[in-house]
Structure formats: structure tokens, C-alpha cells
Amino acid sequence: MIRSRTPKEILNEIKWRGLNLEDCEIVYLHRGAPGDRKVVSAGEIEGIEGGFMIIRGKMIPFHRVLEIRFKGETVFKRRRT
């Protein structure tokens, strides 16, 4: 069970508890992608710095994360405003 609340805390919890990042999917806002959404495995994260995660050399701000799923279960979903 994931206890953290924010995207950054969730990803750090998965990493530091020794859970498999490949079991985690991240859905984030990516303008120009179909539906303006992109889905990646957390295993693709190269690093976390401040308010960003680095995926394939690109800095993705955490405020663009829309949903995080761990083993198929939604553990984070951003509310629409």
C-alpha cells in the first residue's frame, strides 16, 4: 500500500521501499500527444530534481502529472479545477 500523497512523494516511496518502479505507470499532460496525455513507466525516470522528474533527458514538472498507477491501482489522480 502506498501511503504518500504527492507525485514526488509517491515515486520516492516506491523507490526507497525497494518496490519495482516498472510496476508503476505515470500519466502526464503532454501537449501534442493523442489526448494531450502520455503514459510512461516509472522505470524510465532518470532522476528527480526539485519539482521535476527527468525522463529521456526531458524535465517533466510534477504539476503535469495527472495520474499514477501502481500494479494497476490508481494511487494518485489530480482533481480537475
PyMOL Python script that loads the backbone (N, CA, C, O; Angstrom):
from pymol import cmd

cmd.read_pdbstr("""\
ATOM      1  N   MET A   1       0.835  -1.176   0.000  1.00  0.00           N
ATOM      2  CA  MET A   1       0.000   0.000   0.000  1.00  0.00           C
ATOM      3  C   MET A   1       0.887   1.250   0.000  1.00  0.00           C
ATOM      4  O   MET A   1       1.820   1.370   0.794  1.00  0.00           O
ATOM      5  N   ILE A   2       0.577   2.160  -0.897  1.00  0.00           N
ATOM      6  CA  ILE A   2       1.313   3.422  -0.995  1.00  0.00           C
ATOM      7  C   ILE A   2       0.657   4.424  -0.052  1.00  0.00           C
ATOM      8  O   ILE A   2      -0.557   4.622  -0.100  1.00  0.00           O
ATOM      9  N   ARG A   3       1.453   5.054   0.804  1.00  0.00           N
ATOM     10  CA  ARG A   3       0.927   5.968   1.819  1.00  0.00           C
ATOM     11  C   ARG A   3       1.056   7.438   1.427  1.00  0.00           C
ATOM     12  O   ARG A   3       0.314   8.281   1.930  1.00  0.00           O
ATOM     13  N   SER A   4       1.980   7.744   0.548  1.00  0.00           N
ATOM     14  CA  SER A   4       2.268   9.133   0.192  1.00  0.00           C
ATOM     15  C   SER A   4       1.130   9.745  -0.616  1.00  0.00           C
ATOM     16  O   SER A   4       0.267   9.035  -1.132  1.00  0.00           O
ATOM     17  N   ARG A   5       1.141  11.073  -0.718  1.00  0.00           N
ATOM     18  CA  ARG A   5       0.049  11.799  -1.371  1.00  0.00           C
ATOM     19  C   ARG A   5       0.455  12.517  -2.658  1.00  0.00           C
ATOM     20  O   ARG A   5      -0.321  12.532  -3.613  1.00  0.00           O
ATOM     21  N   THR A   6       1.627  13.101  -2.708  1.00  0.00           N
ATOM     22  CA  THR A   6       2.015  13.869  -3.894  1.00  0.00           C
ATOM     23  C   THR A   6       2.795  12.981  -4.861  1.00  0.00           C
ATOM     24  O   THR A   6       3.377  11.979  -4.445  1.00  0.00           O
ATOM     25  N   PRO A   7       2.810  13.341  -6.156  1.00  0.00           N
ATOM     26  CA  PRO A   7       3.558  12.523  -7.123  1.00  0.00           C
ATOM     27  C   PRO A   7       5.016  12.299  -6.729  1.00  0.00           C
ATOM     28  O   PRO A   7       5.510  11.175  -6.813  1.00  0.00           O
ATOM     29  N   LYS A   8       5.700  13.339  -6.306  1.00  0.00           N
ATOM     30  CA  LYS A   8       7.105  13.202  -5.929  1.00  0.00           C
ATOM     31  C   LYS A   8       7.262  12.251  -4.742  1.00  0.00           C
ATOM     32  O   LYS A   8       8.134  11.382  -4.754  1.00  0.00           O
ATOM     33  N   GLU A   9       6.426  12.412  -3.725  1.00  0.00           N
ATOM     34  CA  GLU A   9       6.492  11.540  -2.544  1.00  0.00           C
ATOM     35  C   GLU A   9       6.175  10.094  -2.902  1.00  0.00           C
ATOM     36  O   GLU A   9       6.813   9.175  -2.389  1.00  0.00           O
ATOM     37  N   ILE A  10       5.195   9.884  -3.780  1.00  0.00           N
ATOM     38  CA  ILE A  10       4.815   8.524  -4.189  1.00  0.00           C
ATOM     39  C   ILE A  10       5.979   7.840  -4.886  1.00  0.00           C
ATOM     40  O   ILE A  10       6.315   6.702  -4.560  1.00  0.00           O
ATOM     41  N   LEU A  11       6.598   8.523  -5.843  1.00  0.00           N
ATOM     42  CA  LEU A  11       7.714   7.923  -6.581  1.00  0.00           C
ATOM     43  C   LEU A  11       8.898   7.649  -5.662  1.00  0.00           C
ATOM     44  O   LEU A  11       9.550   6.611  -5.781  1.00  0.00           O
ATOM     45  N   ASN A  12       9.180   8.572  -4.748  1.00  0.00           N
ATOM     46  CA  ASN A  12      10.264   8.336  -3.788  1.00  0.00           C
ATOM     47  C   ASN A  12       9.940   7.164  -2.866  1.00  0.00           C
ATOM     48  O   ASN A  12      10.822   6.364  -2.554  1.00  0.00           O
ATOM     49  N   GLU A  13       8.690   7.053  -2.427  1.00  0.00           N
ATOM     50  CA  GLU A  13       8.301   5.938  -1.560  1.00  0.00           C
ATOM     51  C   GLU A  13       8.502   4.599  -2.273  1.00  0.00           C
ATOM     52  O   GLU A  13       9.038   3.657  -1.690  1.00  0.00           O
ATOM     53  N   ILE A  14       8.073   4.519  -3.524  1.00  0.00           N
ATOM     54  CA  ILE A  14       8.238   3.274  -4.284  1.00  0.00           C
ATOM     55  C   ILE A  14       9.718   2.924  -4.394  1.00  0.00           C
ATOM     56  O   ILE A  14      10.110   1.773  -4.199  1.00  0.00           O
ATOM     57  N   LYS A  15      10.527   3.918  -4.704  1.00  0.00           N
ATOM     58  CA  LYS A  15      11.971   3.684  -4.857  1.00  0.00           C
ATOM     59  C   LYS A  15      12.610   3.255  -3.536  1.00  0.00           C
ATOM     60  O   LYS A  15      13.320   2.250  -3.491  1.00  0.00           O
ATOM     61  N   TRP A  16      12.365   4.007  -2.466  1.00  0.00           N
ATOM     62  CA  TRP A  16      13.063   3.760  -1.205  1.00  0.00           C
ATOM     63  C   TRP A  16      12.541   2.547  -0.453  1.00  0.00           C
ATOM     64  O   TRP A  16      13.239   2.013   0.408  1.00  0.00           O
ATOM     65  N   ARG A  17      11.325   2.101  -0.760  1.00  0.00           N
ATOM     66  CA  ARG A  17      10.824   0.865  -0.145  1.00  0.00           C
ATOM     67  C   ARG A  17      11.287  -0.364  -0.919  1.00  0.00           C
ATOM     68  O   ARG A  17      10.985  -1.495  -0.540  1.00  0.00           O
ATOM     69  N   GLY A  18      12.023  -0.136  -2.008  1.00  0.00           N
ATOM     70  CA  GLY A  18      12.553  -1.251  -2.785  1.00  0.00           C
ATOM     71  C   GLY A  18      11.519  -1.924  -3.672  1.00  0.00           C
ATOM     72  O   GLY A  18      11.710  -3.059  -4.108  1.00  0.00           O
ATOM     73  N   LEU A  19      10.412  -1.214  -3.939  1.00  0.00           N
ATOM     74  CA  LEU A  19       9.388  -1.752  -4.829  1.00  0.00           C
ATOM     75  C   LEU A  19       9.833  -1.557  -6.275  1.00  0.00           C
ATOM     76  O   LEU A  19      10.709  -0.736  -6.550  1.00  0.00           O
ATOM     77  N   ASN A  20       9.245  -2.294  -7.183  1.00  0.00           N
ATOM     78  CA  ASN A  20       9.652  -2.258  -8.583  1.00  0.00           C
ATOM     79  C   ASN A  20       9.029  -1.056  -9.300  1.00  0.00           C
ATOM     80  O   ASN A  20       7.808  -0.976  -9.432  1.00  0.00           O
ATOM     81  N   LEU A  21       9.861  -0.130  -9.759  1.00  0.00           N
ATOM     82  CA  LEU A  21       9.370   1.039 -10.483  1.00  0.00           C
ATOM     83  C   LEU A  21       8.679   0.653 -11.786  1.00  0.00           C
ATOM     84  O   LEU A  21       7.841   1.401 -12.289  1.00  0.00           O
ATOM     85  N   GLU A  22       9.023  -0.507 -12.334  1.00  0.00           N
ATOM     86  CA  GLU A  22       8.385  -0.970 -13.571  1.00  0.00           C
ATOM     87  C   GLU A  22       6.902  -1.284 -13.350  1.00  0.00           C
ATOM     88  O   GLU A  22       6.137  -1.355 -14.312  1.00  0.00           O
ATOM     89  N   ASP A  23       6.493  -1.472 -12.098  1.00  0.00           N
ATOM     90  CA  ASP A  23       5.085  -1.737 -11.781  1.00  0.00           C
ATOM     91  C   ASP A  23       4.270  -0.453 -11.687  1.00  0.00           C
ATOM     92  O   ASP A  23       3.077  -0.493 -11.386  1.00  0.00           O
ATOM     93  N   CYS A  24       4.903   0.674 -11.941  1.00  0.00           N
ATOM     94  CA  CYS A  24       4.266   1.979 -11.777  1.00  0.00           C
ATOM     95  C   CYS A  24       4.164   2.691 -13.123  1.00  0.00           C
ATOM     96  O   CYS A  24       5.153   2.814 -13.846  1.00  0.00           O
ATOM     97  N   GLU A  25       2.953   3.162 -13.454  1.00  0.00           N
ATOM     98  CA  GLU A  25       2.733   3.951 -14.666  1.00  0.00           C
ATOM     99  C   GLU A  25       2.406   5.384 -14.279  1.00  0.00           C
ATOM    100  O   GLU A  25       1.697   5.637 -13.305  1.00  0.00           O
ATOM    101  N   ILE A  26       2.936   6.312 -15.061  1.00  0.00           N
ATOM    102  CA  ILE A  26       2.686   7.728 -14.832  1.00  0.00           C
ATOM    103  C   ILE A  26       1.981   8.283 -16.059  1.00  0.00           C
ATOM    104  O   ILE A  26       2.446   8.106 -17.185  1.00  0.00           O
ATOM    105  N   VAL A  27       0.858   8.957 -15.835  1.00  0.00           N
ATOM    106  CA  VAL A  27       0.137   9.635 -16.913  1.00  0.00           C
ATOM    107  C   VAL A  27       0.373  11.122 -16.696  1.00  0.00           C
ATOM    108  O   VAL A  27       0.087  11.655 -15.624  1.00  0.00           O
ATOM    109  N   TYR A  28       0.902  11.794 -17.730  1.00  0.00           N
ATOM    110  CA  TYR A  28       1.140  13.223 -17.566  1.00  0.00           C
ATOM    111  C   TYR A  28       0.680  14.003 -18.782  1.00  0.00           C
ATOM    112  O   TYR A  28       0.553  13.459 -19.879  1.00  0.00           O
ATOM    113  N   LEU A  29       0.433  15.290 -18.569  1.00  0.00           N
ATOM    114  CA  LEU A  29      -0.001  16.201 -19.618  1.00  0.00           C
ATOM    115  C   LEU A  29       1.155  16.437 -20.574  1.00  0.00           C
ATOM    116  O   LEU A  29       2.225  16.892 -20.171  1.00  0.00           O
ATOM    117  N   HIS A  30       0.929  16.119 -21.854  1.00  0.00           N
ATOM    118  CA  HIS A  30       1.960  16.287 -22.882  1.00  0.00           C
ATOM    119  C   HIS A  30       1.272  16.861 -24.113  1.00  0.00           C
ATOM    120  O   HIS A  30       0.702  16.123 -24.917  1.00  0.00           O
ATOM    121  N   ARG A  31       1.329  18.169 -24.254  1.00  0.00           N
ATOM    122  CA  ARG A  31       0.627  18.828 -25.355  1.00  0.00           C
ATOM    123  C   ARG A  31       1.127  18.306 -26.695  1.00  0.00           C
ATOM    124  O   ARG A  31       2.331  18.206 -26.934  1.00  0.00           O
ATOM    125  N   GLY A  32       0.170  17.974 -27.565  1.00  0.00           N
ATOM    126  CA  GLY A  32       0.513  17.454 -28.879  1.00  0.00           C
ATOM    127  C   GLY A  32       0.408  15.943 -28.969  1.00  0.00           C
ATOM    128  O   GLY A  32       0.281  15.396 -30.065  1.00  0.00           O
ATOM    129  N   ALA A  33       0.457  15.264 -27.837  1.00  0.00           N
ATOM    130  CA  ALA A  33       0.276  13.804 -27.822  1.00  0.00           C
ATOM    131  C   ALA A  33      -1.222  13.520 -27.967  1.00  0.00           C
ATOM    132  O   ALA A  33      -2.042  14.387 -27.665  1.00  0.00           O
ATOM    133  N   PRO A  34      -1.587  12.331 -28.420  1.00  0.00           N
ATOM    134  CA  PRO A  34      -3.013  11.998 -28.516  1.00  0.00           C
ATOM    135  C   PRO A  34      -3.715  12.213 -27.174  1.00  0.00           C
ATOM    136  O   PRO A  34      -3.312  11.652 -26.155  1.00  0.00           O
ATOM    137  N   GLY A  35      -4.770  13.032 -27.187  1.00  0.00           N
ATOM    138  CA  GLY A  35      -5.489  13.338 -25.949  1.00  0.00           C
ATOM    139  C   GLY A  35      -4.704  14.216 -24.996  1.00  0.00           C
ATOM    140  O   GLY A  35      -5.104  14.401 -23.847  1.00  0.00           O
ATOM    141  N   ASP A  36      -3.585  14.761 -25.467  1.00  0.00           N
ATOM    142  CA  ASP A  36      -2.683  15.589 -24.641  1.00  0.00           C
ATOM    143  C   ASP A  36      -2.167  14.840 -23.413  1.00  0.00           C
ATOM    144  O   ASP A  36      -1.838  15.451 -22.396  1.00  0.00           O
ATOM    145  N   ARG A  37      -2.101  13.510 -23.517  1.00  0.00           N
ATOM    146  CA  ARG A  37      -1.620  12.683 -22.407  1.00  0.00           C
ATOM    147  C   ARG A  37      -0.562  11.713 -22.899  1.00  0.00           C
ATOM    148  O   ARG A  37      -0.610  11.229 -24.030  1.00  0.00           O
ATOM    149  N   LYS A  38       0.383  11.446 -22.034  1.00  0.00           N
ATOM    150  CA  LYS A  38       1.418  10.460 -22.326  1.00  0.00           C
ATOM    151  C   LYS A  38       1.524   9.539 -21.119  1.00  0.00           C
ATOM    152  O   LYS A  38       1.427   9.989 -19.978  1.00  0.00           O
ATOM    153  N   VAL A  39       1.721   8.254 -21.370  1.00  0.00           N
ATOM    154  CA  VAL A  39       1.862   7.261 -20.301  1.00  0.00           C
ATOM    155  C   VAL A  39       3.260   6.670 -20.396  1.00  0.00           C
ATOM    156  O   VAL A  39       3.679   6.208 -21.458  1.00  0.00           O
ATOM    157  N   VAL A  40       3.981   6.688 -19.272  1.00  0.00           N
ATOM    158  CA  VAL A  40       5.328   6.115 -19.220  1.00  0.00           C
ATOM    159  C   VAL A  40       5.457   5.253 -17.973  1.00  0.00           C
ATOM    160  O   VAL A  40       4.722   5.423 -17.001  1.00  0.00           O
ATOM    161  N   SER A  41       6.391   4.340 -18.020  1.00  0.00           N
ATOM    162  CA  SER A  41       6.725   3.538 -16.846  1.00  0.00           C
ATOM    163  C   SER A  41       7.630   4.370 -15.942  1.00  0.00           C
ATOM    164  O   SER A  41       8.493   5.102 -16.428  1.00  0.00           O
ATOM    165  N   ALA A  42       7.438   4.261 -14.645  1.00  0.00           N
ATOM    166  CA  ALA A  42       8.314   4.968 -13.710  1.00  0.00           C
ATOM    167  C   ALA A  42       9.747   4.468 -13.826  1.00  0.00           C
ATOM    168  O   ALA A  42      10.681   5.153 -13.408  1.00  0.00           O
ATOM    169  N   GLY A  43       9.926   3.279 -14.391  1.00  0.00           N
ATOM    170  CA  GLY A  43      11.266   2.751 -14.616  1.00  0.00           C
ATOM    171  C   GLY A  43      12.071   3.586 -15.597  1.00  0.00           C
ATOM    172  O   GLY A  43      13.294   3.462 -15.659  1.00  0.00           O
ATOM    173  N   GLU A  44      11.392   4.441 -16.369  1.00  0.00           N
ATOM    174  CA  GLU A  44      12.073   5.317 -17.326  1.00  0.00           C
ATOM    175  C   GLU A  44      12.609   6.593 -16.682  1.00  0.00           C
ATOM    176  O   GLU A  44      13.324   7.357 -17.330  1.00  0.00           O
ATOM    177  N   ILE A  45      12.272   6.830 -15.421  1.00  0.00           N
ATOM    178  CA  ILE A  45      12.729   8.047 -14.747  1.00  0.00           C
ATOM    179  C   ILE A  45      14.232   7.953 -14.527  1.00  0.00           C
ATOM    180  O   ILE A  45      14.730   7.005 -13.920  1.00  0.00           O
ATOM    181  N   GLU A  46      14.938   8.948 -15.030  1.00  0.00           N
ATOM    182  CA  GLU A  46      16.395   9.006 -14.886  1.00  0.00           C
ATOM    183  C   GLU A  46      16.803   9.741 -13.623  1.00  0.00           C
ATOM    184  O   GLU A  46      17.912   9.555 -13.123  1.00  0.00           O
ATOM    185  N   GLY A  47      15.915  10.571 -13.107  1.00  0.00           N
ATOM    186  CA  GLY A  47      16.227  11.321 -11.901  1.00  0.00           C
ATOM    187  C   GLY A  47      15.059  12.183 -11.470  1.00  0.00           C
ATOM    188  O   GLY A  47      14.123  12.417 -12.234  1.00  0.00           O
ATOM    189  N   ILE A  48      15.127  12.652 -10.231  1.00  0.00           N
ATOM    190  CA  ILE A  48      14.143  13.575  -9.678  1.00  0.00           C
ATOM    191  C   ILE A  48      14.923  14.738  -9.098  1.00  0.00           C
ATOM    192  O   ILE A  48      15.800  14.558  -8.253  1.00  0.00           O
ATOM    193  N   GLU A  49      14.590  15.939  -9.563  1.00  0.00           N
ATOM    194  CA  GLU A  49      15.281  17.148  -9.097  1.00  0.00           C
ATOM    195  C   GLU A  49      14.249  18.219  -8.805  1.00  0.00           C
ATOM    196  O   GLU A  49      13.530  18.658  -9.702  1.00  0.00           O
ATOM    197  N   GLY A  50      14.175  18.634  -7.569  1.00  0.00           N
ATOM    198  CA  GLY A  50      13.233  19.681  -7.199  1.00  0.00           C
ATOM    199  C   GLY A  50      11.815  19.293  -7.577  1.00  0.00           C
ATOM    200  O   GLY A  50      11.315  18.253  -7.148  1.00  0.00           O
ATOM    201  N   GLY A  51      11.167  20.125  -8.377  1.00  0.00           N
ATOM    202  CA  GLY A  51       9.793  19.884  -8.798  1.00  0.00           C
ATOM    203  C   GLY A  51       9.674  19.176 -10.128  1.00  0.00           C
ATOM    204  O   GLY A  51       8.639  19.273 -10.788  1.00  0.00           O
ATOM    205  N   PHE A  52      10.716  18.461 -10.538  1.00  0.00           N
ATOM    206  CA  PHE A  52      10.736  17.816 -11.850  1.00  0.00           C
ATOM    207  C   PHE A  52      11.174  16.360 -11.758  1.00  0.00           C
ATOM    208  O   PHE A  52      11.903  15.967 -10.848  1.00  0.00           O
ATOM    209  N   MET A  53      10.708  15.567 -12.727  1.00  0.00           N
ATOM    210  CA  MET A  53      11.271  14.236 -12.956  1.00  0.00           C
ATOM    211  C   MET A  53      11.912  14.281 -14.337  1.00  0.00           C
ATOM    212  O   MET A  53      11.421  14.973 -15.230  1.00  0.00           O
ATOM    213  N   ILE A  54      12.989  13.558 -14.513  1.00  0.00           N
ATOM    214  CA  ILE A  54      13.706  13.558 -15.782  1.00  0.00           C
ATOM    215  C   ILE A  54      13.434  12.228 -16.475  1.00  0.00           C
ATOM    216  O   ILE A  54      13.735  11.157 -15.946  1.00  0.00           O
ATOM    217  N   ILE A  55      12.853  12.322 -17.679  1.00  0.00           N
ATOM    218  CA  ILE A  55      12.523  11.147 -18.483  1.00  0.00           C
ATOM    219  C   ILE A  55      13.072  11.376 -19.880  1.00  0.00           C
ATOM    220  O   ILE A  55      12.716  12.350 -20.544  1.00  0.00           O
ATOM    221  N   ARG A  56      13.940  10.476 -20.323  1.00  0.00           N
ATOM    222  CA  ARG A  56      14.574  10.573 -21.647  1.00  0.00           C
ATOM    223  C   ARG A  56      15.219  11.947 -21.862  1.00  0.00           C
ATOM    224  O   ARG A  56      15.133  12.530 -22.943  1.00  0.00           O
ATOM    225  N   GLY A  57      15.857  12.437 -20.818  1.00  0.00           N
ATOM    226  CA  GLY A  57      16.565  13.704 -20.905  1.00  0.00           C
ATOM    227  C   GLY A  57      15.682  14.938 -20.833  1.00  0.00           C
ATOM    228  O   GLY A  57      16.192  16.056 -20.903  1.00  0.00           O
ATOM    229  N   LYS A  58      14.384  14.767 -20.695  1.00  0.00           N
ATOM    230  CA  LYS A  58      13.447  15.898 -20.621  1.00  0.00           C
ATOM    231  C   LYS A  58      12.986  16.086 -19.183  1.00  0.00           C
ATOM    232  O   LYS A  58      12.737  15.119 -18.463  1.00  0.00           O
ATOM    233  N   MET A  59      12.879  17.337 -18.781  1.00  0.00           N
ATOM    234  CA  MET A  59      12.405  17.656 -17.433  1.00  0.00           C
ATOM    235  C   MET A  59      10.885  17.830 -17.472  1.00  0.00           C
ATOM    236  O   MET A  59      10.366  18.725 -18.138  1.00  0.00           O
ATOM    237  N   ILE A  60      10.193  16.969 -16.756  1.00  0.00           N
ATOM    238  CA  ILE A  60       8.730  16.997 -16.691  1.00  0.00           C
ATOM    239  C   ILE A  60       8.333  17.501 -15.305  1.00  0.00           C
ATOM    240  O   ILE A  60       8.631  16.846 -14.306  1.00  0.00           O
ATOM    241  N   PRO A  61       7.663  18.659 -15.230  1.00  0.00           N
ATOM    242  CA  PRO A  61       7.270  19.168 -13.914  1.00  0.00           C
ATOM    243  C   PRO A  61       6.183  18.295 -13.280  1.00  0.00           C
ATOM    244  O   PRO A  61       5.298  17.791 -13.970  1.00  0.00           O
ATOM    245  N   PHE A  62       6.263  18.128 -11.976  1.00  0.00           N
ATOM    246  CA  PHE A  62       5.298  17.291 -11.272  1.00  0.00           C
ATOM    247  C   PHE A  62       3.874  17.826 -11.385  1.00  0.00           C
ATOM    248  O   PHE A  62       2.922  17.054 -11.275  1.00  0.00           O
ATOM    249  N   HIS A  63       3.704  19.137 -11.604  1.00  0.00           N
ATOM    250  CA  HIS A  63       2.337  19.655 -11.716  1.00  0.00           C
ATOM    251  C   HIS A  63       1.647  19.163 -12.989  1.00  0.00           C
ATOM    252  O   HIS A  63       0.438  19.339 -13.136  1.00  0.00           O
ATOM    253  N   ARG A  64       2.393  18.552 -13.910  1.00  0.00           N
ATOM    254  CA  ARG A  64       1.788  17.972 -15.118  1.00  0.00           C
ATOM    255  C   ARG A  64       1.351  16.522 -14.924  1.00  0.00           C
ATOM    256  O   ARG A  64       0.673  15.964 -15.786  1.00  0.00           O
ATOM    257  N   VAL A  65       1.725  15.914 -13.817  1.00  0.00           N
ATOM    258  CA  VAL A  65       1.323  14.525 -13.557  1.00  0.00           C
ATOM    259  C   VAL A  65      -0.174  14.507 -13.262  1.00  0.00           C
ATOM    260  O   VAL A  65      -0.655  15.190 -12.358  1.00  0.00           O
ATOM    261  N   LEU A  66      -0.903  13.703 -14.050  1.00  0.00           N
ATOM    262  CA  LEU A  66      -2.352  13.607 -13.906  1.00  0.00           C
ATOM    263  C   LEU A  66      -2.772  12.389 -13.094  1.00  0.00           C
ATOM    264  O   LEU A  66      -3.763  12.425 -12.364  1.00  0.00           O
ATOM    265  N   GLU A  67      -2.000  11.301 -13.232  1.00  0.00           N
ATOM    266  CA  GLU A  67      -2.368  10.062 -12.548  1.00  0.00           C
ATOM    267  C   GLU A  67      -1.133   9.186 -12.382  1.00  0.00           C
ATOM    268  O   GLU A  67      -0.234   9.188 -13.222  1.00  0.00           O
ATOM    269  N   ILE A  68      -1.107   8.442 -11.289  1.00  0.00           N
ATOM    270  CA  ILE A  68      -0.067   7.435 -11.065  1.00  0.00           C
ATOM    271  C   ILE A  68      -0.780   6.144 -10.691  1.00  0.00           C
ATOM    272  O   ILE A  68      -1.646   6.124  -9.816  1.00  0.00           O
ATOM    273  N   ARG A  69      -0.396   5.058 -11.378  1.00  0.00           N
ATOM    274  CA  ARG A  69      -0.958   3.735 -11.089  1.00  0.00           C
ATOM    275  C   ARG A  69       0.174   2.810 -10.665  1.00  0.00           C
ATOM    276  O   ARG A  69       1.227   2.767 -11.301  1.00  0.00           O
ATOM    277  N   PHE A  70      -0.054   2.071  -9.586  1.00  0.00           N
ATOM    278  CA  PHE A  70       0.924   1.093  -9.115  1.00  0.00           C
ATOM    279  C   PHE A  70       0.248  -0.265  -9.118  1.00  0.00           C
ATOM    280  O   PHE A  70      -0.749  -0.479  -8.427  1.00  0.00           O
ATOM    281  N   LYS A  71       0.797  -1.177  -9.897  1.00  0.00           N
ATOM    282  CA  LYS A  71       0.217  -2.515 -10.083  1.00  0.00           C
ATOM    283  C   LYS A  71      -1.254  -2.417 -10.472  1.00  0.00           C
ATOM    284  O   LYS A  71      -2.088  -3.180  -9.985  1.00  0.00           O
ATOM    285  N   GLY A  72      -1.561  -1.467 -11.358  1.00  0.00           N
ATOM    286  CA  GLY A  72      -2.916  -1.305 -11.879  1.00  0.00           C
ATOM    287  C   GLY A  72      -3.865  -0.515 -10.995  1.00  0.00           C
ATOM    288  O   GLY A  72      -4.973  -0.188 -11.421  1.00  0.00           O
ATOM    289  N   GLU A  73      -3.455  -0.202  -9.777  1.00  0.00           N
ATOM    290  CA  GLU A  73      -4.303   0.544  -8.845  1.00  0.00           C
ATOM    291  C   GLU A  73      -3.921   2.021  -8.885  1.00  0.00           C
ATOM    292  O   GLU A  73      -2.742   2.361  -8.796  1.00  0.00           O
ATOM    293  N   THR A  74      -4.912   2.893  -9.018  1.00  0.00           N
ATOM    294  CA  THR A  74      -4.651   4.330  -9.022  1.00  0.00           C
ATOM    295  C   THR A  74      -4.274   4.771  -7.611  1.00  0.00           C
ATOM    296  O   THR A  74      -5.052   4.619  -6.669  1.00  0.00           O
ATOM    297  N   VAL A  75      -3.062   5.323  -7.481  1.00  0.00           N
ATOM    298  CA  VAL A  75      -2.599   5.799  -6.170  1.00  0.00           C
ATOM    299  C   VAL A  75      -2.543   7.322  -6.117  1.00  0.00           C
ATOM    300  O   VAL A  75      -2.365   7.907  -5.049  1.00  0.00           O
ATOM    301  N   PHE A  76      -2.698   7.962  -7.283  1.00  0.00           N
ATOM    302  CA  PHE A  76      -2.761   9.419  -7.349  1.00  0.00           C
ATOM    303  C   PHE A  76      -3.581   9.789  -8.569  1.00  0.00           C
ATOM    304  O   PHE A  76      -3.382   9.237  -9.651  1.00  0.00           O
ATOM    305  N   LYS A  77      -4.507  10.729  -8.391  1.00  0.00           N
ATOM    306  CA  LYS A  77      -5.265  11.270  -9.518  1.00  0.00           C
ATOM    307  C   LYS A  77      -5.509  12.739  -9.237  1.00  0.00           C
ATOM    308  O   LYS A  77      -6.099  13.104  -8.220  1.00  0.00           O
ATOM    309  N   ARG A  78      -5.050  13.569 -10.146  1.00  0.00           N
ATOM    310  CA  ARG A  78      -5.211  15.011  -9.981  1.00  0.00           C
ATOM    311  C   ARG A  78      -6.671  15.389 -10.217  1.00  0.00           C
ATOM    312  O   ARG A  78      -7.301  14.944 -11.176  1.00  0.00           O
ATOM    313  N   ARG A  79      -7.179  16.205  -9.334  1.00  0.00           N
ATOM    314  CA  ARG A  79      -8.546  16.707  -9.496  1.00  0.00           C
ATOM    315  C   ARG A  79      -8.561  17.794 -10.553  1.00  0.00           C
ATOM    316  O   ARG A  79      -7.629  18.590 -10.663  1.00  0.00           O
ATOM    317  N   ARG A  80      -9.619  17.814 -11.316  1.00  0.00           N
ATOM    318  CA  ARG A  80      -9.771  18.895 -12.307  1.00  0.00           C
ATOM    319  C   ARG A  80     -10.198  20.158 -11.578  1.00  0.00           C
ATOM    320  O   ARG A  80     -10.974  20.117 -10.623  1.00  0.00           O
ATOM    321  N   THR A  81      -9.668  21.290 -12.056  1.00  0.00           N
ATOM    322  CA  THR A  81     -10.055  22.564 -11.427  1.00  0.00           C
ATOM    323  C   THR A  81     -10.781  23.429 -12.407  1.00  0.00           C
ATOM    324  O   THR A  81     -11.187  24.541 -12.067  1.00  0.00           O
TER     325      THR A  81
END
""", "prot")
cmd.dss("prot")
cmd.show_as("cartoon", "prot")
cmd.util.cbc("prot")
cmd.orient("prot")
